[in-house]
Amino acid sequence: MSEKLTYTLVSLIKEDIRRKRIIDTGKMLNSISVSLSNSVDGYVLDISAEDYFQYQDKRYNILEDVLKTTQWTNALDEVMVKLIEDSIG
């Protein structure tokens, strides 16, 4: 479950970077990773990348655009359904 969600998010971020042509050496693109963990308040998605990703994200709205996609919404929906089914038993 979490692997599919994190893989989807990484793929969508990389796709957005390519589409917006924000690639110089490819170092930032290849550094992107996502992990999912539990916390007291729920689940936490942690996005790691080269430090300058934050500036590119601010300039090009990478995450904002990715989180609006149908693919991301569908991935989240699948995870939510699975969590509900698991909790019901």
C-alpha atoms as a printed R data frame, in Angstrom:
   type eleno elety resid chain resno       x      y       z
1  ATOM     1    CA   MET     A     1   0.000  0.000   0.000
2  ATOM     2    CA   SER     A     2   2.545  2.589   1.067
3  ATOM     3    CA   GLU     A     3   4.981  1.537  -1.650
4  ATOM     4    CA   LYS     A     4   2.451  2.233  -4.380
5  ATOM     5    CA   LEU     A     5   1.578  5.611  -2.890
6  ATOM     6    CA   THR     A     6   5.191  6.716  -2.497
7  ATOM     7    CA   TYR     A     7   6.103  5.394  -5.963
8  ATOM     8    CA   THR     A     8   3.165  7.309  -7.460
9  ATOM     9    CA   LEU     A     9   4.184 10.549  -5.780
10 ATOM    10    CA   VAL     A    10   7.834 10.233  -6.853
11 ATOM    11    CA   SER     A    11   6.754  9.449 -10.415
12 ATOM    12    CA   LEU     A    12   4.379 12.397 -10.564
13 ATOM    13    CA   ILE     A    13   6.978 14.814  -9.177
14 ATOM    14    CA   LYS     A    14   9.568 13.635 -11.697
15 ATOM    15    CA   GLU     A    15   7.027 13.826 -14.524
16 ATOM    16    CA   ASP     A    16   6.144 17.409 -13.554
17 ATOM    17    CA   ILE     A    17   9.815 18.420 -13.427
18 ATOM    18    CA   ARG     A    18  10.380 16.932 -16.884
19 ATOM    19    CA   ARG     A    19   7.234 18.545 -18.286
20 ATOM    20    CA   LYS     A    20   8.307 21.949 -16.955
21 ATOM    21    CA   ARG     A    21  11.863 21.360 -18.243
22 ATOM    22    CA   ILE     A    22  13.514 22.107 -14.898
23 ATOM    23    CA   ILE     A    23  16.373 19.697 -15.540
24 ATOM    24    CA   ASP     A    24  19.975 20.832 -15.680
25 ATOM    25    CA   THR     A    25  22.226 17.956 -14.630
26 ATOM    26    CA   GLY     A    26  19.492 15.589 -13.464
27 ATOM    27    CA   LYS     A    27  20.869 15.589  -9.912
28 ATOM    28    CA   MET     A    28  17.697 17.031  -8.372
29 ATOM    29    CA   LEU     A    29  15.479 14.732 -10.415
30 ATOM    30    CA   ASN     A    30  17.409 11.643  -9.346
31 ATOM    31    CA   SER     A    31  17.510 12.688  -5.686
32 ATOM    32    CA   ILE     A    32  13.744 12.659  -5.139
33 ATOM    33    CA   SER     A    33  12.426 10.089  -2.709
34 ATOM    34    CA   VAL     A    34   9.285  9.777  -0.619
35 ATOM    35    CA   SER     A    35   8.620  7.808   2.548
36 ATOM    36    CA   LEU     A    36   5.394  7.199   4.438
37 ATOM    37    CA   SER     A    37   5.275  6.790   8.203
38 ATOM    38    CA   ASN     A    38   2.716  6.736  10.995
39 ATOM    39    CA   SER     A    39   2.538  9.488  13.556
40 ATOM    40    CA   VAL     A    40   0.266 10.288  16.459
41 ATOM    41    CA   ASP     A    41  -1.809 12.501  14.163
42 ATOM    42    CA   GLY     A    42  -1.985 10.066  11.233
43 ATOM    43    CA   TYR     A    43   0.269  9.384   8.305
44 ATOM    44    CA   VAL     A    44   3.201 11.537   7.216
45 ATOM    45    CA   LEU     A    45   4.644 11.703   3.713
46 ATOM    46    CA   ASP     A    46   8.254 12.840   3.811
47 ATOM    47    CA   ILE     A    47   9.680 14.124   0.532
48 ATOM    48    CA   SER     A    48  13.464 14.240   0.274
49 ATOM    49    CA   ALA     A    49  15.442 15.856  -2.518
50 ATOM    50    CA   GLU     A    50  18.433 18.053  -3.191
51 ATOM    51    CA   ASP     A    51  18.213 21.186  -1.048
52 ATOM    52    CA   TYR     A    52  17.503 23.443  -4.015
53 ATOM    53    CA   PHE     A    53  14.294 21.519  -4.782
54 ATOM    54    CA   GLN     A    54  12.488 23.805  -2.329
55 ATOM    55    CA   TYR     A    55  13.421 26.859  -4.404
56 ATOM    56    CA   GLN     A    56  12.418 25.211  -7.667
57 ATOM    57    CA   ASP     A    57   9.164 24.088  -6.074
58 ATOM    58    CA   LYS     A    58   8.447 27.624  -4.893
59 ATOM    59    CA   ARG     A    59   9.165 29.029  -8.352
60 ATOM    60    CA   TYR     A    60   7.395 26.362 -10.452
61 ATOM    61    CA   ASN     A    61   4.705 25.072  -8.040
62 ATOM    62    CA   ILE     A    62   5.799 21.466  -8.526
63 ATOM    63    CA   LEU     A    63   4.115 19.933  -5.485
64 ATOM    64    CA   GLU     A    64   1.026 22.111  -5.756
65 ATOM    65    CA   ASP     A    65   0.478 20.976  -9.334
66 ATOM    66    CA   VAL     A    66   1.235 17.316  -8.581
67 ATOM    67    CA   LEU     A    67  -1.170 17.179  -5.646
68 ATOM    68    CA   LYS     A    68  -3.975 18.475  -7.894
69 ATOM    69    CA   THR     A    69  -3.630 15.644 -10.431
70 ATOM    70    CA   THR     A    70  -6.193 12.937 -10.947
71 ATOM    71    CA   GLN     A    71  -3.451 10.314 -10.621
72 ATOM    72    CA   TRP     A    72  -2.574 11.521  -7.115
73 ATOM    73    CA   THR     A    73  -6.223 11.736  -6.074
74 ATOM    74    CA   ASN     A    74  -6.834  8.203  -7.330
75 ATOM    75    CA   ALA     A    75  -3.768  6.875  -5.482
76 ATOM    76    CA   LEU     A    76  -4.952  8.476  -2.241
77 ATOM    77    CA   ASP     A    77  -8.458  7.100  -2.746
78 ATOM    78    CA   GLU     A    78  -7.100  3.569  -3.167
79 ATOM    79    CA   VAL     A    79  -5.088  3.869   0.043
80 ATOM    80    CA   MET     A    80  -8.061  5.225   1.979
81 ATOM    81    CA   VAL     A    81 -10.299  2.399   0.787
82 ATOM    82    CA   LYS     A    82  -7.650 -0.141   1.819
83 ATOM    83    CA   LEU     A    83  -7.247  1.450   5.255
84 ATOM    84    CA   ILE     A    84 -11.004  1.420   5.816
85 ATOM    85    CA   GLU     A    85 -11.320 -2.188   4.670
86 ATOM    86    CA   ASP     A    86  -8.449 -3.227   6.961
87 ATOM    87    CA   SER     A    87  -9.937 -1.443   9.954
88 ATOM    88    CA   ILE     A    88 -13.387 -2.990   9.385
89 ATOM    89    CA   GLY     A    89 -11.846 -6.430   9.057
